[in-house]
């Protein structure tokens, strides 16, 4: 049984993103699952959010320096 829709939109451009497998995995075709944490000073302090962003929007944010690339976790 699926706990999520088969298609989900990118939070930035709303392009439909497809899951690669029909199980409970979060593997997305050309997109990433992102997590946001609210901190002190925000009205969303101590709140956690989850969403999907397509690779094109993610790359655009990194290239424009509005999002900071921290590290690459290679598969071992």
Backbone as a chain_set.jsonl record, in Angstrom:
{"seq": "XXXXXXXXXXXXXXXXXXXXXXXXXXXXXXXXXXXXXXXXXXXXXXXXXXXXXXXXXXXXXXXXXXXXXXXXXXXX", "coords": {"N": [[0.841, -1.191, 0.0], [0.557, 2.206, -0.826], [1.859, 5.118, 0.731], [1.913, 7.649, -0.183], [1.346, 10.039, -2.855], [1.577, 9.048, -6.339], [2.638, 10.927, -8.073], [4.196, 14.004, -7.395], [4.405, 17.504, -6.836], [7.137, 19.764, -7.597], [8.322, 21.988, -5.122], [9.033, 24.51, -5.912], [8.746, 25.071, -8.789], [6.543, 23.597, -9.409], [6.538, 21.45, -11.146], [5.649, 18.16, -12.121], [6.821, 15.38, -10.331], [8.137, 12.13, -10.46], [8.036, 9.107, -8.619], [10.563, 6.602, -8.423], [10.171, 3.94, -7.68], [7.417, 1.901, -6.605], [7.158, 1.385, -3.949], [7.631, 2.217, -0.461], [9.803, 3.914, -0.665], [11.874, 6.88, -0.982], [12.928, 7.547, -3.388], [13.37, 9.551, -6.11], [12.693, 10.574, -9.467], [14.829, 12.575, -10.936], [14.805, 14.542, -8.925], [14.918, 15.815, -5.519], [14.393, 14.97, -2.079], [13.685, 17.255, 0.322], [14.478, 18.747, 3.511], [13.432, 21.088, 5.913], [14.262, 23.13, 8.665], [12.935, 25.065, 11.205], [14.177, 27.796, 13.129], [15.154, 29.649, 16.13], [13.854, 32.896, 16.24], [12.342, 32.8, 14.017], [8.888, 32.599, 13.106], [8.292, 30.02, 12.782], [9.788, 28.532, 14.526], [11.264, 25.626, 15.85], [9.802, 24.007, 14.146], [9.424, 21.476, 11.638], [9.795, 20.75, 8.2], [8.998, 19.074, 5.123], [9.659, 18.428, 1.714], [9.545, 18.301, -1.916], [11.955, 18.939, -4.419], [12.728, 19.692, -7.737], [15.549, 18.665, -9.772], [16.405, 20.682, -11.555], [15.478, 23.122, -10.433], [16.821, 23.042, -7.981], [19.513, 23.108, -8.841], [19.501, 25.64, -10.049], [19.112, 27.305, -7.803], [21.474, 26.79, -6.359], [23.445, 27.626, -8.208], [22.83, 30.355, -8.359], [23.593, 31.117, -5.925], [21.776, 31.25, -3.85], [21.268, 29.119, -2.347], [23.23, 27.061, -0.359], [25.682, 24.729, -1.161], [26.715, 22.026, 0.713], [27.977, 19.453, 1.158], [28.944, 16.393, -0.492], [27.631, 13.198, -0.333], [29.02, 10.392, -1.052], [28.038, 7.23, -2.422], [28.703, 4.32, -0.66]], "CA": [[0.0, 0.0, 0.0], [1.329, 3.438, -0.919], [1.567, 6.157, 1.709], [2.151, 8.927, -0.836], [0.86, 10.032, -4.242], [2.538, 8.596, -7.34], [3.257, 12.152, -8.575], [4.185, 15.105, -6.432], [4.999, 18.662, -7.513], [8.287, 20.497, -7.064], [7.836, 23.106, -4.306], [9.395, 25.777, -6.542], [8.15, 25.277, -10.122], [5.356, 22.748, -9.44], [6.662, 20.38, -12.132], [5.335, 16.849, -11.557], [7.978, 14.522, -10.098], [7.712, 10.738, -10.379], [8.823, 8.195, -7.791], [11.152, 5.54, -9.238], [9.6, 2.661, -7.281], [6.078, 2.039, -6.039], [7.145, 1.048, -2.52], [7.676, 3.376, 0.44], [11.078, 4.622, -0.788], [11.803, 8.295, -1.354], [13.731, 7.722, -4.588], [12.644, 10.378, -7.065], [13.301, 10.69, -10.779], [15.221, 13.95, -11.238], [14.411, 15.454, -7.849], [15.413, 15.477, -4.187], [13.522, 15.167, -0.934], [14.369, 18.231, 1.167], [13.966, 18.984, 4.857], [13.694, 22.437, 6.414], [14.08, 23.248, 10.106], [12.789, 26.431, 11.698], [15.016, 28.085, 14.295], [14.825, 30.818, 16.935], [13.743, 34.122, 15.462], [11.301, 32.587, 13.019], [7.601, 32.173, 13.664], [8.264, 28.572, 12.614], [10.794, 27.968, 15.425], [11.039, 24.225, 16.241], [8.971, 23.303, 13.166], [10.143, 20.762, 10.584], [9.037, 20.647, 6.958], [9.556, 18.188, 4.122], [9.107, 18.702, 0.398], [10.254, 17.784, -3.09], [12.443, 19.968, -5.338], [13.312, 19.069, -8.928], [16.981, 18.926, -9.941], [16.622, 21.95, -12.249], [15.301, 24.215, -9.468], [17.913, 22.94, -7.013], [20.717, 23.604, -9.498], [19.34, 27.085, -10.236], [19.336, 27.952, -6.505], [22.899, 26.674, -6.019], [24.204, 28.475, -9.138], [22.589, 31.76, -8.043], [24.108, 31.274, -4.565], [20.694, 31.414, -2.872], [21.308, 27.886, -1.569], [24.631, 26.684, -0.192], [26.041, 23.324, -1.252], [27.547, 21.739, 1.87], [28.858, 18.299, 0.921], [28.462, 15.267, -1.294], [27.741, 11.922, 0.362], [29.131, 9.331, -2.052], [27.568, 5.893, -2.032], [29.826, 3.452, -0.264]], "C": [[0.881, 1.247, 0.0], [0.882, 4.437, 0.134], [1.715, 7.545, 1.115], [1.597, 8.879, -2.256], [1.95, 9.567, -5.197], [3.285, 9.776, -7.954], [3.182, 13.201, -7.479], [4.862, 16.296, -7.093], [6.244, 19.194, -6.804], [7.745, 21.699, -6.286], [8.134, 24.459, -4.937], [8.649, 26.012, -7.852], [6.87, 24.473, -10.331], [5.36, 21.708, -10.548], [6.378, 19.046, -11.449], [6.605, 16.001, -11.478], [7.462, 13.106, -9.868], [8.63, 9.969, -9.435], [9.33, 7.058, -8.663], [10.57, 4.168, -8.923], [8.266, 2.89, -6.603], [6.005, 1.637, -4.574], [7.241, 2.325, -1.696], [8.973, 4.172, 0.342], [10.852, 6.082, -1.172], [12.654, 8.572, -2.587], [12.901, 8.396, -5.677], [13.406, 10.47, -8.373], [13.582, 12.161, -11.067], [14.811, 14.962, -10.189], [14.997, 14.973, -6.53], [14.322, 15.725, -3.15], [14.273, 16.104, 0.006], [13.695, 18.341, 2.524], [14.358, 20.393, 5.281], [13.401, 22.459, 7.906], [13.986, 24.719, 10.483], [13.603, 26.617, 12.964], [14.551, 29.353, 14.994], [14.848, 32.079, 16.079], [12.679, 34.023, 14.392], [9.992, 32.236, 13.716], [7.428, 30.666, 13.532], [9.351, 27.88, 13.442], [10.344, 26.58, 15.889], [10.092, 23.465, 15.319], [9.864, 22.623, 12.137], [9.223, 20.607, 9.392], [9.753, 19.698, 6.009], [8.9, 18.508, 2.793], [9.979, 18.116, -0.692], [10.693, 18.968, -3.941], [13.099, 19.269, -6.521], [14.782, 19.48, -9.059], [17.251, 20.281, -10.599], [16.499, 23.137, -11.284], [16.422, 24.218, -8.431], [19.2, 23.494, -7.614], [20.659, 25.119, -9.676], [19.606, 27.836, -8.929], [20.802, 27.904, -6.088], [23.722, 27.614, -6.903], [24.029, 29.962, -8.83], [23.017, 32.107, -6.614], [23.017, 31.623, -3.541], [20.568, 30.189, -1.984], [22.758, 27.444, -1.525], [24.794, 25.177, -0.263], [27.013, 23.031, -0.122], [28.499, 20.574, 1.64], [28.155, 17.269, 0.056], [28.666, 14.003, -0.475], [27.814, 10.813, -0.669], [28.595, 8.007, -1.519], [28.767, 5.005, -1.748], [29.394, 2.008, -0.36]], "O": [[1.85, 1.321, 0.756], [-0.311, 4.59, 0.401], [1.649, 8.532, 1.848], [1.399, 7.796, -2.805], [3.135, 9.685, -4.882], [4.452, 9.637, -8.321], [2.207, 13.264, -6.73], [5.816, 16.108, -7.848], [6.382, 19.088, -5.585], [6.81, 22.357, -6.741], [7.544, 25.462, -4.536], [7.991, 27.039, -8.011], [6.186, 24.657, -11.337], [4.316, 21.139, -10.866], [6.818, 18.823, -10.321], [7.367, 15.917, -12.441], [6.47, 12.906, -9.167], [9.847, 10.154, -9.449], [8.614, 6.593, -9.55], [10.484, 3.318, -9.809], [8.017, 3.975, -6.078], [4.914, 1.554, -4.01], [6.954, 3.408, -2.205], [9.223, 5.029, 1.189], [9.773, 6.461, -1.628], [13.06, 9.712, -2.812], [11.869, 7.878, -6.106], [14.636, 10.446, -8.379], [12.667, 12.911, -11.407], [14.503, 16.109, -10.514], [15.51, 13.857, -6.437], [13.45, 16.576, -3.328], [15.378, 15.785, 0.443], [12.503, 18.067, 2.67], [15.48, 20.834, 5.037], [12.415, 21.881, 8.361], [14.85, 25.518, 10.125], [13.709, 25.702, 13.78], [13.659, 30.049, 14.507], [15.768, 32.287, 15.288], [12.171, 35.036, 13.912], [9.997, 31.643, 14.795], [6.505, 30.098, 14.116], [9.785, 26.778, 13.106], [9.19, 26.386, 16.271], [9.625, 22.384, 15.677], [10.934, 23.132, 11.802], [8.025, 20.364, 9.543], [10.971, 19.537, 6.083], [7.711, 18.825, 2.747], [11.017, 17.513, -0.422], [9.916, 19.895, -4.167], [13.921, 18.369, -6.344], [15.202, 20.508, -8.527], [18.217, 20.957, -10.245], [17.323, 24.05, -11.315], [16.915, 25.279, -8.05], [19.902, 24.268, -6.964], [21.661, 25.806, -9.474], [20.251, 28.884, -8.94], [21.318, 28.869, -5.524], [24.6, 28.319, -6.407], [24.96, 30.747, -9.014], [22.832, 33.233, -6.153], [23.3, 32.215, -2.499], [19.849, 30.21, -0.985], [23.442, 27.451, -2.549], [24.141, 24.434, 0.47], [28.034, 23.708, 0.001], [29.697, 20.692, 1.898], [26.934, 17.282, -0.099], [29.764, 13.763, 0.026], [26.776, 10.333, -1.124], [28.688, 7.711, -0.328], [29.724, 4.962, -2.521], [30.183, 1.108, -0.073]]}, "num_chains": 1, "name": "protein.A"}
